[in-house]
Amino acid sequence: MPDPTVPAAPARHLSGGLASRARQQIGVVLALVALIVVASLVSDRFLTVPNLLNILRQVAIVGILAVGQTFVILTA
């Protein structure tokens, strides 16, 4: 009596998923660049050193919290 065989699942192409993810990330980066360009055209003070330092100070707190939460999620 022959052994029943299970048909193999069709192979998934990873390149399609990676290309889709890359397009999404490029879209987000382009949107961010567009926002920066528009903000710099609207306000003369947007791309100044004091404003950029202020933005970095504000982002630092959120960045530290995000790194801490990442370690909590990875170890839990």
MOPAC internal coordinates of N, CA, C and O (Angstrom, degrees):
PM7 1SCF
backbone

  N    0.0000 0     0.00 0     0.00 0    0    0    0
  C    1.4300 1     0.00 0     0.00 0    1    0    0
  C    1.5327 1   108.45 1     0.00 0    2    1    0
  O    1.2310 1   120.36 1   -54.38 1    3    2    1
  N    1.3047 1   116.92 1   125.62 1    3    2    1
  C    1.4689 1   118.73 1  -176.69 1    5    3    2
  C    1.5282 1   111.05 1   -72.19 1    6    5    3
  O    1.2310 1   121.31 1   -31.24 1    7    6    5
  N    1.3109 1   115.11 1   148.76 1    7    6    5
  C    1.4664 1   121.16 1   177.45 1    9    7    6
  C    1.5250 1   109.43 1   -75.52 1   10    9    7
  O    1.2310 1   120.57 1   -47.22 1   11   10    9
  N    1.3443 1   116.52 1   132.78 1   11   10    9
  C    1.4642 1   117.69 1   177.01 1   13   11   10
  C    1.5330 1   109.76 1   -71.61 1   14   13   11
  O    1.2310 1   121.12 1   -42.04 1   15   14   13
  N    1.2842 1   115.46 1   137.96 1   15   14   13
  C    1.4649 1   119.69 1   179.32 1   17   15   14
  C    1.5230 1   108.90 1  -111.99 1   18   17   15
  O    1.2310 1   122.05 1   -35.35 1   19   18   17
  N    1.2731 1   113.68 1   144.65 1   19   18   17
  C    1.4593 1   120.13 1   178.38 1   21   19   18
  C    1.5269 1   107.40 1   -95.02 1   22   21   19
  O    1.2310 1   120.35 1   -51.81 1   23   22   21
  N    1.3279 1   116.94 1   128.19 1   23   22   21
  C    1.4654 1   117.37 1   179.38 1   25   23   22
  C    1.5273 1   110.80 1   -64.97 1   26   25   23
  O    1.2310 1   121.38 1   -38.08 1   27   26   25
  N    1.3129 1   114.97 1   141.92 1   27   26   25
  C    1.4588 1   120.38 1  -179.29 1   29   27   26
  C    1.5219 1   110.15 1   -72.08 1   30   29   27
  O    1.2310 1   121.73 1   -34.63 1   31   30   29
  N    1.3054 1   114.30 1   145.37 1   31   30   29
  C    1.4666 1   119.63 1   177.75 1   33   31   30
  C    1.5227 1   108.72 1   -69.86 1   34   33   31
  O    1.2310 1   120.07 1   -33.50 1   35   34   33
  N    1.3119 1   117.48 1   146.50 1   35   34   33
  C    1.4649 1   118.89 1   179.10 1   37   35   34
  C    1.5250 1   110.74 1   -63.40 1   38   37   35
  O    1.2310 1   121.23 1   -36.54 1   39   38   37
  N    1.3153 1   115.25 1   143.46 1   39   38   37
  C    1.4604 1   120.48 1  -178.69 1   41   39   38
  C    1.5243 1   109.74 1   -68.64 1   42   41   39
  O    1.2310 1   121.15 1   -41.91 1   43   42   41
  N    1.3173 1   115.40 1   138.09 1   43   42   41
  C    1.4625 1   120.18 1   178.44 1   45   43   42
  C    1.5237 1   108.31 1   -93.21 1   46   45   43
  O    1.2310 1   121.16 1   -40.89 1   47   46   45
  N    1.2901 1   115.38 1   139.11 1   47   46   45
  C    1.4582 1   119.99 1   178.64 1   49   47   46
  C    1.5257 1   108.65 1   -91.29 1   50   49   47
  O    1.2310 1   121.31 1   -61.94 1   51   50   49
  N    1.3212 1   115.10 1   118.06 1   51   50   49
  C    1.4542 1   119.77 1  -178.97 1   53   51   50
  C    1.5240 1   111.88 1   -78.14 1   54   53   51
  O    1.2310 1   120.60 1   156.35 1   55   54   53
  N    1.3230 1   116.45 1   -23.65 1   55   54   53
  C    1.4576 1   118.56 1  -175.95 1   57   55   54
  C    1.5238 1   111.54 1   -64.92 1   58   57   55
  O    1.2310 1   119.56 1   145.71 1   59   58   57
  N    1.3219 1   118.45 1   -34.29 1   59   58   57
  C    1.4562 1   120.64 1   178.62 1   61   59   58
  C    1.5120 1   111.67 1   -64.53 1   62   61   59
  O    1.2310 1   120.18 1   139.03 1   63   62   61
  N    1.3268 1   117.27 1   -40.97 1   63   62   61
  C    1.4564 1   120.87 1   178.52 1   65   63   62
  C    1.5170 1   112.06 1   -67.80 1   66   65   63
  O    1.2310 1   120.93 1   140.81 1   67   66   65
  N    1.3305 1   115.82 1   -39.19 1   67   66   65
  C    1.4606 1   119.24 1   179.33 1   69   67   66
  C    1.5210 1   111.24 1   -68.34 1   70   69   67
  O    1.2310 1   120.63 1   141.83 1   71   70   69
  N    1.3203 1   116.40 1   -38.17 1   71   70   69
  C    1.4637 1   119.64 1   179.14 1   73   71   70
  C    1.5249 1   110.22 1   -66.24 1   74   73   71
  O    1.2310 1   120.43 1   140.26 1   75   74   73
  N    1.3176 1   116.78 1   -39.74 1   75   74   73
  C    1.4615 1   120.50 1   178.94 1   77   75   74
  C    1.5211 1   110.61 1   -65.13 1   78   77   75
  O    1.2310 1   120.63 1   137.70 1   79   78   77
  N    1.3181 1   116.41 1   -42.30 1   79   78   77
  C    1.4647 1   120.49 1   179.14 1   81   79   78
  C    1.5299 1   110.78 1   -65.39 1   82   81   79
  O    1.2310 1   120.60 1   140.45 1   83   82   81
  N    1.3296 1   116.45 1   -39.55 1   83   82   81
  C    1.4650 1   119.69 1   178.96 1   85   83   82
  C    1.5228 1   110.82 1   -64.97 1   86   85   83
  O    1.2310 1   120.17 1   140.02 1   87   86   85
  N    1.3311 1   117.27 1   -39.98 1   87   86   85
  C    1.4673 1   120.24 1   177.99 1   89   87   86
  C    1.5252 1   110.61 1   -63.22 1   90   89   87
  O    1.2310 1   120.18 1   140.48 1   91   90   89
  N    1.3215 1   117.25 1   -39.52 1   91   90   89
  C    1.4615 1   120.21 1   179.21 1   93   91   90
  C    1.5250 1   110.84 1   -64.93 1   94   93   91
  O    1.2310 1   120.64 1   137.08 1   95   94   93
  N    1.3282 1   116.38 1   -42.92 1   95   94   93
  C    1.4585 1   119.73 1  -178.99 1   97   95   94
  C    1.5205 1   111.21 1   -67.93 1   98   97   95
  O    1.2310 1   120.38 1   141.54 1   99   98   97
  N    1.3237 1   116.88 1   -38.46 1   99   98   97
  C    1.4570 1   119.77 1   178.10 1  101   99   98
  C    1.5260 1   109.74 1   -65.31 1  102  101   99
  O    1.2310 1   120.48 1   142.14 1  103  102  101
  N    1.3234 1   116.69 1   -37.86 1  103  102  101
  C    1.4593 1   120.11 1   177.68 1  105  103  102
  C    1.5135 1   112.33 1   -62.16 1  106  105  103
  O    1.2310 1   120.46 1   139.79 1  107  106  105
  N    1.3220 1   116.73 1   -40.21 1  107  106  105
  C    1.4680 1   120.78 1   179.07 1  109  107  106
  C    1.5264 1   110.11 1   -66.74 1  110  109  107
  O    1.2310 1   120.38 1   137.44 1  111  110  109
  N    1.3245 1   116.88 1   -42.56 1  111  110  109
  C    1.4672 1   120.56 1   179.66 1  113  111  110
  C    1.5291 1   110.31 1   -64.37 1  114  113  111
  O    1.2310 1   120.48 1   137.30 1  115  114  113
  N    1.3327 1   116.69 1   -42.70 1  115  114  113
  C    1.4675 1   119.68 1   178.53 1  117  115  114
  C    1.5279 1   111.49 1   -63.69 1  118  117  115
  O    1.2310 1   120.14 1   141.86 1  119  118  117
  N    1.3263 1   117.35 1   -38.14 1  119  118  117
  C    1.4624 1   120.42 1   177.39 1  121  119  118
  C    1.5272 1   110.51 1   -64.62 1  122  121  119
  O    1.2310 1   120.03 1   139.41 1  123  122  121
  N    1.3273 1   117.54 1   -40.59 1  123  122  121
  C    1.4621 1   120.93 1   178.24 1  125  123  122
  C    1.5252 1   110.98 1   -64.15 1  126  125  123
  O    1.2310 1   120.45 1   136.13 1  127  126  125
  N    1.3294 1   116.75 1   -43.87 1  127  126  125
  C    1.4666 1   120.56 1   178.36 1  129  127  126
  C    1.5283 1   110.32 1   -62.52 1  130  129  127
  O    1.2310 1   120.44 1   138.95 1  131  130  129
  N    1.3342 1   116.77 1   -41.05 1  131  130  129
  C    1.4647 1   120.18 1   178.56 1  133  131  130
  C    1.5286 1   110.89 1   -62.61 1  134  133  131
  O    1.2310 1   120.16 1   138.73 1  135  134  133
  N    1.3343 1   117.30 1   -41.27 1  135  134  133
  C    1.4701 1   120.18 1   177.92 1  137  135  134
  C    1.5254 1   111.68 1   -63.63 1  138  137  135
  O    1.2310 1   120.37 1   140.50 1  139  138  137
  N    1.3230 1   116.89 1   -39.50 1  139  138  137
  C    1.4665 1   120.60 1   179.10 1  141  139  138
  C    1.5221 1   110.44 1   -65.49 1  142  141  139
  O    1.2310 1   120.54 1   137.26 1  143  142  141
  N    1.3305 1   116.56 1   -42.74 1  143  142  141
  C    1.4671 1   120.11 1   179.45 1  145  143  142
  C    1.5262 1   110.59 1   -63.66 1  146  145  143
  O    1.2310 1   120.30 1   134.78 1  147  146  145
  N    1.3238 1   117.04 1   -45.22 1  147  146  145
  C    1.4702 1   120.30 1  -179.67 1  149  147  146
  C    1.5258 1   110.29 1   -63.80 1  150  149  147
  O    1.2310 1   120.17 1   135.94 1  151  150  149
  N    1.3236 1   117.28 1   -44.06 1  151  150  149
  C    1.4663 1   120.09 1  -179.37 1  153  151  150
  C    1.5228 1   111.19 1   -64.72 1  154  153  151
  O    1.2310 1   119.98 1   143.25 1  155  154  153
  N    1.3282 1   117.65 1   -36.75 1  155  154  153
  C    1.4656 1   119.49 1   179.33 1  157  155  154
  C    1.5239 1   111.61 1   -71.91 1  158  157  155
  O    1.2310 1   120.08 1   151.34 1  159  158  157
  N    1.3311 1   117.45 1   -28.66 1  159  158  157
  C    1.4635 1   119.95 1   176.68 1  161  159  158
  C    1.5256 1   111.58 1   -76.32 1  162  161  159
  O    1.2310 1   120.36 1   145.52 1  163  162  161
  N    1.3134 1   116.92 1   -34.48 1  163  162  161
  C    1.4646 1   120.92 1  -178.13 1  165  163  162
  C    1.5280 1   111.16 1   -75.67 1  166  165  163
  O    1.2310 1   120.29 1   138.98 1  167  166  165
  N    1.3275 1   117.05 1   -41.02 1  167  166  165
  C    1.4628 1   120.89 1  -176.13 1  169  167  166
  C    1.5253 1   109.89 1  -121.59 1  170  169  167
  O    1.2310 1   120.89 1   -48.68 1  171  170  169
  N    1.3232 1   115.90 1   131.32 1  171  170  169
  C    1.4670 1   119.95 1   178.65 1  173  171  170
  C    1.5263 1   112.05 1   -73.67 1  174  173  171
  O    1.2310 1   120.04 1   161.61 1  175  174  173
  N    1.3077 1   117.52 1   -18.39 1  175  174  173
  C    1.4651 1   121.31 1  -176.25 1  177  175  174
  C    1.5246 1   113.67 1   -93.54 1  178  177  175
  O    1.2310 1   119.70 1  -179.92 1  179  178  177
  N    1.3249 1   118.19 1     0.08 1  179  178  177
  C    1.4659 1   119.42 1  -174.02 1  181  179  178
  C    1.5264 1   112.01 1   -68.43 1  182  181  179
  O    1.2310 1   119.73 1   133.60 1  183  182  181
  N    1.3160 1   118.12 1   -46.40 1  183  182  181
  C    1.4634 1   120.81 1  -177.08 1  185  183  182
  C    1.5293 1   112.60 1   -95.70 1  186  185  183
  O    1.2310 1   120.21 1  -142.67 1  187  186  185
  N    1.3095 1   117.20 1    37.33 1  187  186  185
  C    1.4613 1   120.81 1   176.02 1  189  187  186
  C    1.5257 1   109.17 1   -94.38 1  190  189  187
  O    1.2310 1   121.35 1   -22.23 1  191  190  189
  N    1.3152 1   115.01 1   157.77 1  191  190  189
  C    1.4681 1   120.17 1  -178.85 1  193  191  190
  C    1.5296 1   111.94 1   -61.07 1  194  193  191
  O    1.2310 1   118.58 1   133.93 1  195  194  193
  N    1.3349 1   120.31 1   -46.07 1  195  194  193
  C    1.4766 1   118.42 1   179.27 1  197  195  194
  C    1.5304 1   113.20 1   -60.04 1  198  197  195
  O    1.2310 1   120.31 1   141.00 1  199  198  197
  N    1.3258 1   117.01 1   -39.00 1  199  198  197
  C    1.4636 1   119.37 1   179.79 1  201  199  198
  C    1.5268 1   110.90 1   -68.04 1  202  201  199
  O    1.2310 1   120.10 1   137.89 1  203  202  201
  N    1.3308 1   117.41 1   -42.11 1  203  202  201
  C    1.4676 1   119.87 1   179.02 1  205  203  202
  C    1.5270 1   111.20 1   -64.54 1  206  205  203
  O    1.2310 1   120.14 1   141.46 1  207  206  205
  N    1.3372 1   117.34 1   -38.54 1  207  206  205
  C    1.4686 1   119.94 1   176.03 1  209  207  206
  C    1.5242 1   111.09 1   -64.93 1  210  209  207
  O    1.2310 1   120.18 1   141.61 1  211  210  209
  N    1.3188 1   117.25 1   -38.39 1  211  210  209
  C    1.4595 1   121.24 1   177.20 1  213  211  210
  C    1.5269 1   110.57 1   -63.01 1  214  213  211
  O    1.2310 1   120.20 1   136.62 1  215  214  213
  N    1.3123 1   117.23 1   -43.38 1  215  214  213
  C    1.4684 1   120.89 1   178.42 1  217  215  214
  C    1.5251 1   110.38 1   -62.64 1  218  217  215
  O    1.2310 1   120.33 1   136.85 1  219  218  217
  N    1.3378 1   116.97 1   -43.15 1  219  218  217
  C    1.4690 1   120.02 1   179.20 1  221  219  218
  C    1.5278 1   111.62 1   -63.76 1  222  221  219
  O    1.2310 1   120.01 1   141.74 1  223  222  221
  N    1.3225 1   117.58 1   -38.26 1  223  222  221
  C    1.4711 1   120.09 1   177.42 1  225  223  222
  C    1.5256 1   111.32 1   -63.32 1  226  225  223
  O    1.2310 1   120.67 1   139.05 1  227  226  225
  N    1.3205 1   116.33 1   -40.95 1  227  226  225
  C    1.4597 1   119.95 1  -179.24 1  229  227  226
  C    1.5276 1   111.64 1   -70.03 1  230  229  227
  O    1.2310 1   120.26 1   143.54 1  231  230  229
  N    1.3151 1   117.10 1   -36.46 1  231  230  229
  C    1.4629 1   121.06 1  -178.62 1  233  231  230
  C    1.5276 1   111.09 1   -75.29 1  234  233  231
  O    1.2310 1   119.98 1   153.43 1  235  234  233
  N    1.3232 1   117.63 1   -26.57 1  235  234  233
  C    1.4628 1   120.78 1  -177.16 1  237  235  234
  C    1.5219 1   111.61 1   -60.21 1  238  237  235
  O    1.2310 1   119.94 1   138.15 1  239  238  237
  N    1.3061 1   117.72 1   -41.85 1  239  238  237
  C    1.4672 1   121.09 1  -178.80 1  241  239  238
  C    1.5231 1   110.28 1   -64.04 1  242  241  239
  O    1.2310 1   120.66 1   133.38 1  243  242  241
  N    1.3165 1   116.35 1   -46.62 1  243  242  241
  C    1.4661 1   120.28 1   179.67 1  245  243  242
  C    1.5275 1   110.24 1   -65.39 1  246  245  243
  O    1.2310 1   120.07 1   142.26 1  247  246  245
  N    1.3278 1   117.47 1   -37.74 1  247  246  245
  C    1.4596 1   121.03 1   178.88 1  249  247  246
  C    1.5209 1   112.47 1   -63.99 1  250  249  247
  O    1.2310 1   120.32 1   137.52 1  251  250  249
  N    1.3167 1   117.00 1   -42.48 1  251  250  249
  C    1.4687 1   120.67 1   178.17 1  253  251  250
  C    1.5232 1   110.34 1   -63.76 1  254  253  251
  O    1.2310 1   120.31 1   136.63 1  255  254  253
  N    1.3259 1   117.02 1   -43.37 1  255  254  253
  C    1.4656 1   120.29 1   177.57 1  257  255  254
  C    1.5251 1   111.30 1   -63.45 1  258  257  255
  O    1.2310 1   120.04 1   141.18 1  259  258  257
  N    1.3216 1   117.53 1   -38.82 1  259  258  257
  C    1.4644 1   121.03 1  -179.90 1  261  259  258
  C    1.5220 1   111.37 1   -65.78 1  262  261  259
  O    1.2310 1   120.12 1   139.48 1  263  262  261
  N    1.3239 1   117.38 1   -40.52 1  263  262  261
  C    1.4679 1   120.22 1   177.70 1  265  263  262
  C    1.5199 1   110.00 1   -64.87 1  266  265  263
  O    1.2310 1   120.10 1   137.68 1  267  266  265
  N    1.3219 1   117.42 1   -42.32 1  267  266  265
  C    1.4638 1   120.60 1   177.80 1  269  267  266
  C    1.5165 1   111.88 1   -61.64 1  270  269  267
  O    1.2310 1   120.13 1   135.85 1  271  270  269
  N    1.3172 1   117.36 1   -44.15 1  271  270  269
  C    1.4661 1   120.96 1   178.72 1  273  271  270
  C    1.5261 1   111.36 1   -65.22 1  274  273  271
  O    1.2310 1   120.36 1   145.17 1  275  274  273
  N    1.3272 1   116.92 1   -34.83 1  275  274  273
  C    1.4639 1   120.08 1   177.67 1  277  275  274
  C    1.5185 1   110.46 1   -61.41 1  278  277  275
  O    1.2310 1   120.16 1   135.84 1  279  278  277
  N    1.3357 1   117.30 1   -44.16 1  279  278  277
  C    1.4608 1   119.85 1   178.57 1  281  279  278
  C    1.5227 1   111.57 1   -65.70 1  282  281  279
  O    1.2310 1   120.14 1   143.21 1  283  282  281
  N    1.3195 1   117.34 1   -36.79 1  283  282  281
  C    1.4666 1   120.63 1   177.53 1  285  283  282
  C    1.5230 1   110.22 1   -63.49 1  286  285  283
  O    1.2310 1   120.16 1   135.52 1  287  286  285
  N    1.3144 1   117.31 1   -44.48 1  287  286  285
  C    1.4659 1   120.89 1  -179.30 1  289  287  286
  C    1.5220 1   110.73 1   -66.59 1  290  289  287
  O    1.2310 1   120.11 1   139.94 1  291  290  289
  N    1.3281 1   117.40 1   -40.06 1  291  290  289
  C    1.4654 1   120.12 1  -178.34 1  293  291  290
  C    1.5238 1   112.71 1   -68.87 1  294  293  291
  O    1.2310 1   119.76 1   148.09 1  295  294  293
  N    1.3208 1   118.06 1   -31.91 1  295  294  293
  C    1.4612 1   120.02 1  -177.14 1  297  295  294
  C    1.5197 1   113.69 1   -92.34 1  298  297  295
  O    1.2310 1   119.72 1   169.11 1  299  298  297
  N    1.3068 1   118.15 1   -10.89 1  299  298  297
  C    1.4697 1   120.06 1  -176.62 1  301  299  298
  C    1.4980 1   112.84 1   -84.37 1  302  301  299
  O    1.2310 1   120.10 1   180.00 1  303  302  301

